[in-house]
Amino acid sequence: MVRFALATAVLLSSTSTFAQQRSKPQPVPIVNTIPDARDTAYPGTITVNIDATNLDQRIFEVEETIPVAKAGKMTLLYPSWLPGHHSPRGQIEKLAGLRVTADGKLLPWVRDTVDVTAFHIDVPAGAREIKATFQFLSATSPDQGRVVVGPDIMNLQFQSMTLYPAGYFARDIPIHATVRYPDGWTAVSALPATKQGNSYVYQTTDYQTLVDSPVFAGRYYKEYPLSDKVDLNVFADNAKEIEASPEQIAAHKRLVEQAVKLFGAQHYDHYEFLLALSDEMGGIGLEHHRSSENNPGPGYFTKWDEGAGGRNLLPHEFTHSWNGKFRRGADLWTPDYRMPMRDSLLWVYEGQTQFWGYVLGNRSGLYTKQQTLDAYARIAAYYDSMAGRKWRALVDTTNDPIISHRMPIGWRDYQRSEDYYNEGLLMWMKVDAMLRDQSGGKKSLDDFARAFFGMRDGDWGELTYTMQDVADTLNTIQPYDWMGFLKKWVYDLHPDGVTAGLEQNGYKLVYTDQKSDLDKERTKKGNADLSYSIGLALSSDGDINAVAWNSPAFEQGLDIADKVVAVNGEDYSADAIEKAVSEAKGTNKPIKLLIKGDGKYREIAIDYHGGLRYPHLEKIGTGTTGLDRLLEAK
């Protein structure tokens, strides 16, 4: 007892001494010295000259002249929070060689210690303008980011090539850009330009419009007019890829026709589809008010009959001109590219765009009805079995662009990743079905589209909305507790019946041992997708691309770092593992896999006997269903 008391006393003494000796600093306050954006005109027009001719090293040279109204402190910003990315995706790490001068004198700059995209300078007395020169060091390989320059093609995004003055709304800053391109190249942007030799002199505009007007340029180019306001501009790595048949172009013309009929207005003075069919340049699908950046890769026209491939991309991005660019969530809209975006309404912005993208693609004939049904089946199956919906609400996935910056994750169906796209599609399918049922077939989501997106023809500004605005618009079409419905689906955990909209519209999700044409297309390069049987998706060489949470494969400890080397004693192939799953059906024989992981080999036995399972949609009953009507051309 005495020893315990002595030990306690020593411990307390030691602790007290330690506490007395421990230094206790206080934080240095963070003082914001960057002026907030104000809705006031900037005094003068910025000019920017870009040399985009260095194809070997993929370096852009920039010279920018910025008028100043007075001497003193000034902050230049590099765009960070970019529309369409829903996150701070500006590539500040690729800006290099920055020099700022006034009247030929070098001005020192200091990067802000909190906002590293901000540069502070002191403008000397008497200076009427400053000049900034720098390089944008674009990626030379995919591990540095998306490659935007190839030997014969280029994607120039003006936000990467410009600084802008803090303290102003982006729409209040006039700017005039000139870009020099390689010899023999054509450049296309939604921003009009005059070609002078190898240079394109762009129309003076505001900084917001400049950022919203990217450029595709290249050696191989062809333009296809789709309407009096819309053009399809095709760039490729070679001349063969840019050639489209009259039937293919007719489908794209119908896309424009169907979209205009759906929404009842056009929120652009003209619209430029920028379509790259390239392996040299990284893939992209990004919306803008009067254009879109699209690169589904080669084969878009030349392999048209081999499957729908990337043909959902253009309907999706075109829809964004109405949904996302014109109508935009109130908390997502920002006055400049420094203010953080809040993504809470992406289930409208992206979810309903995903919904209309498939519908418009089908209505236009860019893909067939069966291809559309096959796509719906895969989406429905994924969310019907998703483990992550039991712990994470749909609305929380709207934070994913900020949380993960669209980097790969290990357990996608459990962690969830930007599910406001496709689960959003299923939610809007349910809304469509409810509108049809409650109105006796007189109303549908088409009516919502026209009411919510179809006002102010020709307006390509931004009209913001809240969740209440969405519910109120639905109520004007068909009275119901729409706010209650939306909140339950968006904010609650795993709302019942994720496939209920499809069923209410006349189709149910089923599984068979036969692949759909879409599944065949997805696995034609030797891949295997056994997500709905043993829970594995594999590449042609056996690398595991996905493991379904709590699936038979998961229970055997597999993850995406593993590789399947052999199946039941035979070398791995897609045919071998599909055969093994099929032959195990109705037996008590396990599926034996030889696994390589962490430099070691191990054999596992998967105790699964349900056979191959691939998702399909099966029509309920006979006659024309709500989904049939939804997909009909108007």
KAVENQUI-V367052 format. One record per residue. RES is the residue in three letters. PSI is psi as a letter, one per 20 degrees, with the letter a starting at -180 (999 if undefined). BURIAL is I if it has 24 or more other C-alpha atoms within 12 Angstrom, else O. Layout:
BEGIN
RES_PSI_BURIAL, RES_PSI_BURIAL
END
This chain:
BEGIN
MET_g_O, VAL_g_O, ARG_g_O, PHE_g_O, ALA_g_O, LEU_g_O, ALA_g_O, THR_g_O, ALA_g_O, VAL_g_O, LEU_g_O, LEU_h_O, SER_g_O, SER_g_O, THR_g_O, SER_g_O, THR_g_O, PHE_g_O, ALA_h_O, GLN_h_O, GLN_i_O, ARG_p_O, SER_q_O, LYS_n_O, PRO_r_O, GLN_q_O, PRO_q_O, VAL_p_O, PRO_q_O, ILE_o_O, VAL_p_O, ASN_o_O, THR_j_O, ILE_p_I, PRO_p_O, ASP_q_O, ALA_p_I, ARG_q_O, ASP_m_O, THR_q_O, ALA_p_O, TYR_p_I, PRO_n_O, GLY_r_O, THR_p_I, ILE_q_I, THR_p_I, VAL_p_I, ASN_p_I, ILE_p_I, ASP_o_I, ALA_k_I, THR_i_I, ASN_n_I, LEU_h_I, ASP_g_O, GLN_i_O, ARG_l_I, ILE_p_I, PHE_p_I, GLU_p_I, VAL_p_I, GLU_p_I, GLU_p_I, THR_p_I, ILE_o_I, PRO_q_I, VAL_q_I, ALA_h_O, LYS_r_O, ALA_r_O, GLY_a_O, LYS_p_I, MET_q_I, THR_p_I, LEU_p_I, LEU_q_I, TYR_p_I, PRO_p_I, SER_f_I, TRP_o_I, LEU_p_I, PRO_q_I, GLY_h_I, HIS_h_I, HIS_k_I, SER_r_I, PRO_n_I, ARG_j_I, GLY_q_I, GLN_m_I, ILE_h_I, GLU_i_O, LYS_i_I, LEU_p_I, ALA_r_O, GLY_k_O, LEU_p_I, ARG_p_I, VAL_p_I, THR_q_I, ALA_p_I, ASP_k_O, GLY_i_O, LYS_p_O, LEU_p_O, LEU_p_I, PRO_q_O, TRP_q_O, VAL_p_O, ARG_p_O, ASP_p_O, THR_i_O, VAL_g_O, ASP_n_I, VAL_j_I, THR_j_I, ALA_p_I, PHE_p_I, HIS_p_I, ILE_r_I, ASP_o_I, VAL_p_I, PRO_q_I, ALA_p_O, GLY_i_O, ALA_p_O, ARG_i_O, GLU_q_I, ILE_q_I, LYS_p_I, ALA_p_I, THR_q_I, PHE_r_I, GLN_q_I, PHE_o_I, LEU_n_I, SER_q_I, ALA_p_I, THR_i_I, SER_q_O, PRO_h_O, ASP_i_O, GLN_i_O, GLY_a_O, ARG_p_I, VAL_p_I, VAL_i_I, VAL_p_I, GLY_r_I, PRO_h_I, ASP_j_I, ILE_q_I, MET_q_I, ASN_o_I, LEU_p_I, GLN_o_I, PHE_h_I, GLN_h_I, SER_i_I, MET_j_I, THR_q_I, LEU_q_I, TYR_q_I, PRO_p_I, ALA_q_I, GLY_j_I, TYR_q_I, PHE_q_I, ALA_h_I, ARG_i_I, ASP_j_I, ILE_o_I, PRO_q_I, ILE_q_I, HIS_p_I, ALA_q_I, THR_p_I, VAL_p_I, ARG_p_I, TYR_r_I, PRO_q_I, ASP_p_O, GLY_j_O, TRP_q_I, THR_p_I, ALA_q_I, VAL_p_I, SER_r_I, ALA_i_I, LEU_o_I, PRO_q_I, ALA_q_I, THR_p_O, LYS_p_O, GLN_n_O, GLY_c_O, ASN_i_O, SER_q_I, TYR_p_I, VAL_o_I, TYR_q_I, GLN_p_I, THR_p_I, THR_a_I, ASP_r_I, TYR_h_I, GLN_g_I, THR_h_I, LEU_g_I, VAL_h_I, ASP_j_I, SER_m_I, PRO_r_I, VAL_p_I, PHE_p_I, ALA_q_I, GLY_r_I, ARG_h_I, TYR_o_I, TYR_q_I, LYS_p_I, GLU_p_O, TYR_o_I, PRO_p_O, LEU_h_I, SER_a_O, ASP_i_O, LYS_i_I, VAL_p_I, ASP_q_I, LEU_o_I, ASN_o_I, VAL_p_I, PHE_q_I, ALA_r_I, ASP_i_I, ASN_r_I, ALA_h_O, LYS_h_O, GLU_h_I, ILE_i_I, GLU_p_I, ALA_q_I, SER_r_O, PRO_h_O, GLU_h_O, GLN_g_I, ILE_h_I, ALA_h_O, ALA_h_I, HIS_h_I, LYS_g_I, ARG_h_I, LEU_g_I, VAL_g_I, GLU_g_I, GLN_h_I, ALA_g_I, VAL_h_I, LYS_h_O, LEU_g_I, PHE_h_I, GLY_j_I, ALA_r_I, GLN_p_I, HIS_l_I, TYR_q_I, ASP_h_O, HIS_q_I, TYR_p_I, GLU_o_I, PHE_p_I, LEU_o_I, LEU_o_I, ALA_p_I, LEU_n_I, SER_p_I, ASP_i_I, GLU_h_I, MET_q_I, GLY_q_I, GLY_q_I, ILE_q_I, GLY_o_I, LEU_p_I, GLU_q_I, HIS_r_I, HIS_g_I, ARG_j_I, SER_r_I, SER_q_I, GLU_p_I, ASN_p_I, ASN_n_I, PRO_i_I, GLY_r_I, PRO_q_I, GLY_i_I, TYR_g_I, PHE_g_I, THR_h_O, LYS_k_O, TRP_h_I, ASP_i_O, GLU_i_O, GLY_r_I, ALA_h_I, GLY_c_I, GLY_k_I, ARG_i_I, ASN_i_I, LEU_g_I, LEU_g_I, PRO_h_I, HIS_g_I, GLU_h_I, PHE_g_I, THR_h_I, HIS_h_I, SER_h_I, TRP_g_I, ASN_o_I, GLY_g_I, LYS_g_I, PHE_f_I, ARG_p_I, ARG_q_I, GLY_p_I, ALA_h_I, ASP_i_O, LEU_h_I, TRP_p_I, THR_q_I, PRO_i_I, ASP_a_I, TYR_k_I, ARG_h_I, MET_p_I, PRO_q_I, MET_q_I, ARG_p_I, ASP_j_I, SER_i_I, LEU_k_I, LEU_i_I, TRP_i_I, VAL_g_I, TYR_g_I, GLU_h_I, GLY_g_I, GLN_h_I, THR_g_I, GLN_g_I, PHE_g_I, TRP_h_I, GLY_g_I, TYR_g_I, VAL_g_I, LEU_h_I, GLY_h_I, ASN_g_I, ARG_h_I, SER_i_I, GLY_j_I, LEU_h_I, TYR_r_I, THR_r_I, LYS_h_I, GLN_h_I, GLN_h_I, THR_g_I, LEU_h_I, ASP_h_I, ALA_g_I, TYR_g_I, ALA_g_I, ARG_g_I, ILE_g_I, ALA_g_I, ALA_g_I, TYR_g_I, TYR_h_I, ASP_h_I, SER_j_I, MET_o_I, ALA_h_I, GLY_h_I, ARG_i_I, LYS_i_O, TRP_i_O, ARG_p_I, ALA_q_I, LEU_g_I, VAL_h_I, ASP_h_I, THR_i_I, THR_i_I, ASN_i_I, ASP_h_I, PRO_h_I, ILE_h_I, ILE_g_O, SER_i_O, HIS_k_O, ARG_k_O, MET_q_O, PRO_q_O, ILE_q_O, GLY_h_O, TRP_m_I, ARG_h_I, ASP_i_I, TYR_g_I, GLN_h_I, ARG_q_I, SER_o_I, GLU_l_I, ASP_i_I, TYR_i_I, TYR_f_I, ASN_h_I, GLU_h_I, GLY_g_I, LEU_g_I, LEU_h_I, MET_g_I, TRP_h_I, MET_h_I, LYS_g_I, VAL_g_I, ASP_g_I, ALA_g_I, MET_g_I, LEU_g_I, ARG_g_I, ASP_g_O, GLN_h_O, SER_j_O, GLY_k_O, GLY_j_O, LYS_h_O, LYS_q_I, SER_a_I, LEU_i_I, ASP_g_I, ASP_h_I, PHE_g_I, ALA_g_I, ARG_h_I, ALA_h_I, PHE_h_I, PHE_i_I, GLY_j_I, MET_r_O, ARG_l_O, ASP_p_O, GLY_i_I, ASP_o_O, TRP_k_I, GLY_b_I, GLU_p_I, LEU_o_I, THR_r_I, TYR_r_I, THR_r_I, MET_h_I, GLN_h_O, ASP_h_I, VAL_g_I, ALA_g_I, ASP_h_O, THR_g_I, LEU_h_I, ASN_h_I, THR_h_O, ILE_g_I, GLN_o_I, PRO_p_O, TYR_r_O, ASP_m_O, TRP_h_I, MET_g_O, GLY_g_O, PHE_g_I, LEU_g_I, LYS_g_I, LYS_g_O, TRP_g_I, VAL_h_I, TYR_h_I, ASP_r_O, LEU_p_O, HIS_m_I, PRO_q_I, ASP_q_O, GLY_m_I, VAL_h_I, THR_j_I, ALA_h_I, GLY_g_I, LEU_g_I, GLU_g_I, GLN_h_I, ASN_j_I, GLY_j_I, TYR_q_I, LYS_q_I, LEU_p_I, VAL_r_I, TYR_p_I, THR_r_O, ASP_j_O, GLN_p_O, LYS_q_I, SER_r_I, ASP_h_I, LEU_g_I, ASP_g_I, LYS_g_O, GLU_g_I, ARG_h_I, THR_j_I, LYS_i_O, LYS_k_O, GLY_j_I, ASN_r_I, ALA_p_I, ASP_o_I, LEU_k_I, SER_h_I, TYR_j_I, SER_e_I, ILE_i_I, GLY_k_I, LEU_q_I, ALA_p_I, LEU_q_I, SER_r_I, SER_h_I, ASP_j_I, GLY_i_I, ASP_p_I, ILE_p_I, ASN_h_I, ALA_q_I, VAL_p_I, ALA_p_I, TRP_p_I, ASN_j_I, SER_r_I, PRO_h_I, ALA_h_I, PHE_g_I, GLU_i_O, GLN_j_I, GLY_j_I, LEU_q_I, ASP_a_I, ILE_i_I, ALA_i_O, ASP_r_I, LYS_p_I, VAL_o_I, VAL_h_I, ALA_q_I, VAL_o_I, ASN_l_I, GLY_j_O, GLU_q_O, ASP_q_O, TYR_q_I, SER_r_I, ALA_g_I, ASP_g_I, ALA_g_I, ILE_h_I, GLU_g_I, LYS_g_O, ALA_g_I, VAL_g_I, SER_g_I, GLU_h_O, ALA_i_I, LYS_p_O, GLY_j_O, THR_a_O, ASN_j_O, LYS_p_O, PRO_r_I, ILE_o_I, LYS_p_I, LEU_p_I, LEU_p_I, ILE_p_I, LYS_p_I, GLY_p_O, ASP_k_O, GLY_j_O, LYS_r_O, TYR_q_O, ARG_q_O, GLU_p_I, ILE_q_I, ALA_o_I, ILE_o_I, ASP_m_I, TYR_p_I, HIS_k_O, GLY_i_I, GLY_a_I, LEU_q_I, ARG_o_I, TYR_p_I, PRO_q_I, HIS_q_I, LEU_p_I, GLU_p_I, LYS_p_I, ILE_o_O, GLY_b_O, THR_r_O, GLY_a_O, THR_p_O, THR_r_I, GLY_h_I, LEU_h_I, ASP_g_I, ARG_h_I, LEU_h_I, LEU_i_I, GLU_p_I, ALA_q_I, LYS_999_O
END
